Amino acid sequence: MVWQLARRTSRPDADAEAADVRAYYRARLVREEHMLARVGIWYLAPLVPGLVLFMTAQAIVTGMATPLGLALYAGLPLLLFAGVWLLNHRAAAMLRAQIDRIDRAAAPIGDSE
C-alpha cells in the first residue's frame, strides 16, 4: 500500500507546474481523483487475505467457527472497509466536480458544450 501511495502521488516536474498553473492544478486533481476512485483495488484489497485469515483463526480459537460466528467476526471489519470505500468514492466525486468546474471555466465563451 505504501508503495502504491507513493507511486500514485509522486511529484511531477517542477518546470511543468510553472508553465500553466490551471493545467497543473487540474492534472493533480485528476491524479488524486483516479487514486481515490480506485481505493478498493490498491488500498483495501491487499488487506483482505490477512484479515480473513486472522478473523477465521480468532473464530476457531473462540469456538465460533460456525457460519454465523464467522459473519459476526467479519461484520465490523467489513463495515469499516465499506465506510473507507464510500468516503473515498465521495471524495473522488467531489474532485470530479472540481475538475468539471475547471474545464467549464477554461472553455471558450462561444463553446456550446
SERO-4910 file (N, C-alpha, C, O; in steps of 0.05 Angstrom, whole numbers):
BEGIN
 pado doro    nc1    nc2    nc3   cac1   cac2   cac3    cc1    cc2    cc3    oc1    oc2    oc3
  Met    A     16    -24      0      0      0      0     17     25      0     11     44    -14
  Val    A     39     25     16     56     48     17     69     54    -10     70     77    -18
  Trp    A     78     33    -23     90     36    -50     69     48    -69     75     66    -85
  Gln    A     45     37    -69     24     47    -87     18     76    -81     14     92    -99
  Leu    A     16     84    -56     10    111    -48     32    130    -58     27    151    -69
  Ala    A     57    122    -54     80    138    -63     80    140    -94     85    161   -105
  Arg    A     74    118   -107     75    118   -136     52    135   -148     56    149   -168
  Arg    A     29    133   -135      6    148   -146      6    177   -139     -8    193   -152
  Thr    A     22    186   -120     22    214   -112     49    226   -115     55    247   -102
  Ser    A     67    214   -131     94    225   -134     92    253   -147     73    260   -160
  Arg    A    113    268   -142    114    296   -152    122    297   -182    140    284   -190
  Pro    A    107    314   -197    114    317   -225    137    337   -228    148    347   -209
  Asp    A    144    342   -253    165    360   -260    159    388   -250    137    399   -256
  Ala    A    177    401   -236    173    428   -225    170    449   -248    155    468   -245
  Asp    A    185    445   -270    183    464   -292    155    463   -305    145    483   -315
  Ala    A    143    439   -306    117    436   -318     96    451   -302     77    462   -313
  Glu    A     99    451   -276     78    465   -259     79    495   -262     59    508   -259
  Ala    A    103    506   -268    105    535   -272     94    544   -299     88    568   -302
  Ala    A     92    526   -318     84    534   -345     55    542   -346     48    563   -357
  Asp    A     37    527   -334      8    533   -335     -4    523   -309     -8    499   -304
  Val    A    -10    542   -291    -19    535   -264    -46    520   -265    -49    501   -251
  Arg    A    -64    529   -283    -90    516   -284    -87    487   -294   -100    469   -282
  Ala    A    -71    482   -314    -67    455   -324    -53    438   -303    -60    414   -300
  Tyr    A    -34    449   -289    -20    434   -268    -40    426   -246    -40    403   -237
  Tyr    A    -56    446   -237    -75    440   -216    -96    419   -224   -103    401   -209
  Arg    A   -105    422   -249   -124    402   -260   -112    374   -261   -125    355   -254
  Ala    A    -87    373   -270    -74    347   -272    -70    334   -245    -74    310   -242
  Arg    A    -64    350   -224    -61    340   -197    -88    330   -187    -90    309   -173
  Leu    A   -110    345   -193   -137    336   -184   -145    310   -198   -156    293   -186
  Val    A   -139    308   -224   -145    284   -239   -130    260   -227   -142    239   -224
  Arg    A   -105    264   -220    -89    242   -209   -100    234   -182   -102    210   -176
  Glu    A   -107    253   -165   -118    246   -139   -146    233   -141   -152    215   -126
  Glu    A   -162    243   -160   -189    231   -164   -186    202   -173   -200    185   -164
  His    A   -167    197   -191   -162    170   -201   -154    152   -178   -163    129   -176
  Met    A   -137    162   -160   -127    146   -137   -150    140   -118   -153    117   -109
  Leu    A   -166    160   -112   -188    156    -93   -210    138   -104   -222    122    -89
  Ala    A   -216    140   -130   -237    124   -142   -229     94   -142   -247     77   -144
  Arg    A   -204     88   -141   -195     60   -143   -183     51   -116   -166     33   -116
  Val    A   -191     63    -95   -180     56    -68   -185     27    -61   -170     15    -46
  Gly    A   -207     15    -70   -213    -13    -64   -192    -32    -75   -186    -52    -62
  Ile    A   -181    -25    -98   -161    -43   -111   -134    -41    -98   -121    -61    -92
  Trp    A   -124    -17    -94    -96    -14    -86    -93    -11    -55    -71    -15    -45
  Tyr    A   -114     -4    -41   -112      0    -12   -126    -21      4   -114    -32     23
  Leu    A   -150    -27     -3   -166    -46     14   -161    -75      6   -159    -92     24
  Ala    A   -160    -81    -19   -157   -109    -28   -132   -123    -17   -134   -147    -10
  Pro    A   -109   -110    -15    -85   -124     -3    -89   -132     26    -75   -150     36
  Leu    A   -107   -118     40   -112   -125     68   -130   -149     73   -130   -161     94
  Val    A   -147   -155     53   -167   -175     56   -157   -203     63   -167   -215     82
  Pro    A   -137   -214     48   -128   -241     55   -118   -244     84   -126   -263     98
  Gly    A   -102   -226     93    -92   -227    121   -115   -224    141   -115   -238    161
  Leu    A   -133   -206    135   -156   -202    153   -174   -227    154   -183   -235    176
  Val    A   -179   -239    131   -195   -264    131   -182   -286    147   -195   -300    163
  Leu    A   -156   -289    143   -141   -310    158   -142   -304    188   -147   -322    204
  Phe    A   -137   -279    195   -137   -272    224   -165   -276    236   -167   -287    258
  Met    A   -186   -267    223   -213   -269    234   -222   -298    235   -235   -306    254
  Thr    A   -214   -315    216   -220   -343    216   -207   -357    240   -219   -373    254
  Ala    A   -181   -351    244   -166   -362    267   -179   -354    293   -181   -370    311
  Gln    A   -187   -329    296   -199   -319    320   -226   -334    325   -232   -341    348
  Ala    A   -241   -338    304   -267   -352    307   -262   -381    315   -278   -391    331
  Ile    A   -242   -394    305   -236   -421    312   -227   -423    341   -236   -440    356
  Val    A   -209   -405    350   -199   -405    377   -221   -400    397   -221   -412    419
  Thr    A   -239   -382    391   -261   -376    410   -285   -394    407   -304   -392    422
  Gly    A   -283   -413    389   -305   -432    386   -328   -422    370   -350   -433    372
  Met    A   -325   -401    355   -346   -390    339   -342   -395    309   -347   -378    292
  Ala    A   -332   -419    302   -326   -426    275   -350   -434    259   -348   -448    239
  Thr    A   -374   -426    267   -398   -431    252   -401   -408    231   -388   -387    234
  Pro    A   -418   -412    211   -422   -390    192   -432   -364    205   -423   -342    198
  Leu    A   -449   -367    226   -459   -343    240   -436   -330    255   -433   -305    255
  Gly    A   -419   -346    268   -396   -335    283   -377   -321    265   -367   -300    272
  Leu    A   -371   -333    242   -353   -320    223   -365   -294    212   -350   -274    209
  Ala    A   -391   -294    208   -404   -269    199   -402   -247    220   -398   -224    213
  Leu    A   -406   -255    245   -404   -235    267   -375   -224    269   -371   -200    273
  Tyr    A   -355   -242    267   -327   -233    268   -320   -215    245   -304   -197    248
  Ala    A   -331   -221    222   -324   -206    197   -341   -181    194   -334   -164    178
  Gly    A   -362   -179    208   -381   -157    205   -368   -129    209   -371   -112    192
  Leu    A   -355   -125    231   -343    -99    237   -322    -91    217   -323    -69    207
  Pro    A   -303   -109    211   -283   -101    191   -295    -96    163   -286    -78    149
  Leu    A   -316   -111    156   -329   -106    131   -343    -79    130   -342    -64    110
  Leu    A   -355    -71    153   -368    -45    155   -347    -23    153   -351     -2    140
  Leu    A   -324    -27    166   -302     -8    165   -291     -5    136   -287     17    127
  Phe    A   -287    -27    123   -278    -26     95   -298    -12     77   -291      4     61
  Ala    A   -324    -18     81   -344     -5     65   -345     25     70   -348     41     52
  Gly    A   -341     33     95   -340     61    102   -316     75     89   -320     97     78
  Val    A   -293     63     90   -270     75     77   -274     77     47   -268     98     35
  Trp    A   -285     56     35   -290     56      6   -310     78     -1   -306     93    -20
  Leu    A   -332     80     14   -353    100      8   -342    129     12   -347    146     -5
  Leu    A   -327    134     33   -316    160     37   -297    168     15   -296    191      6
  Asn    A   -281    149      6   -262    155    -16   -276    160    -42   -268    177    -58
  His    A   -298    145    -48   -313    150    -72   -328    177    -71   -331    190    -91
  Arg    A   -336    185    -47   -349    211    -44   -329    233    -49   -335    253    -63
  Ala    A   -305    230    -39   -283    249    -43   -276    250    -73   -271    272    -84
  Ala    A   -276    227    -86   -270    227   -115   -291    241   -131   -285    255   -150
  Ala    A   -316    238   -123   -338    252   -137   -335    283   -133   -341    298   -152
  Met    A   -327    291   -109   -323    320   -104   -300    330   -122   -302    353   -132
  Leu    A   -279    315   -124   -257    323   -141   -266    324   -171   -258    342   -185
  Arg    A   -282    304   -179   -292    305   -207   -308    330   -212   -306    342   -234
  Ala    A   -324    339   -192   -340    364   -195   -321    388   -198   -326    406   -213
  Gln    A   -299    388   -182   -280    409   -184   -266    410   -211   -262    431   -223
  Ile    A   -259    386   -221   -247    384   -248   -266    394   -269   -257    408   -288
  Asp    A   -291    388   -267   -311    397   -286   -313    428   -285   -316    441   -306
  Arg    A   -312    440   -261   -313    469   -259   -289    481   -272   -291    502   -286
  Ile    A   -266    469   -269   -242    480   -282   -244    478   -312   -237    496   -326
  Asp    A   -255    455   -322   -259    452   -351   -279    472   -362   -274    483   -383
  Arg    A   -300    477   -347   -320    497   -356   -308    525   -357   -314    540   -375
  Ala    A   -292    531   -336   -280    558   -335   -260    562   -357   -255    584   -366
  Ala    A   -247    540   -366   -226    542   -386   -238    541   -415   -224    547   -434
  Ala    A   -263    533   -417   -276    531   -443   -280    559   -456   -285    578   -441
  Pro    A   -276    561   -482   -281    587   -495   -310    596   -491   -328    580   -488
  Ile    A   -314    622   -491   -341    633   -487   -361    623   -507   -384    618   -499
  Gly    A   -354    621   -532   -373    613   -553   -377    584   -555   -393    575   -572
  Asp    A   -364    568   -538   -366    538   -539   -394    530   -528   -401    540   -507
  Ser    A   -408    513   -542   -435    506   -535   -437    480   -520   -459    469   -517
  Glu    A   -415    469   -510   -416    443   -496   -427    448   -470   -430    429   -454
***
